[in-house]
Amino acid sequence: MEIISAMLYQLMKGATKEELKAAGLDGMYSQFGRDLFPSDSFGNPFNMTYIKVSGDYIADIESDMGAEQRARATYEHLMDLTDDPDILGPLAFLRQREIIHYQRFKELRDYYLKMKK
């Protein structure tokens, strides 16, 4: 989240109010100025509702694995929207990080299941 926020800040730096309005960001600007407010593409604000635990180790690891895959897919969609190498580089790093996280969670899950037998 920090890297994406920093990238958005850099992209918006120096944008005029007219440019922000033309980009559909006038509502965000009127409430938050040039600061970023985490929300999805529909404007729904981020909240902790998305963070889930069940008390079941395997269910929680599987949920974490799914979250890593959804994050990877999001970075890939963002990469499809630009050809700017200064944006593609950090997004490629973030995508690869999600792949590694998924692999580590899978290894942990597989190890745990093997030990339970």
Number of C-alpha atoms within 10 A of each C-alpha: 8 7 11 14 14 12 16 14 14 11 11 14 10 10 12 10 15 11 13 16 15 10 9 11 15 16 11 16 16 11 10 11 13 17 13 13 15 13 11 9 7 6 10 9 10 11 9 6 6 8 9 10 12 9 8 8 12 15 13 15 17 15 17 19 21 13 17 21 17 13 17 21 14 14 21 16 12 14 19 10 9 11 9 9 10 10 16 18 12 16 22 16 12 19 21 14 15 21 16 13 17 21 14 13 17 16 12 14 19 12 11 13 11 9 8 6 5
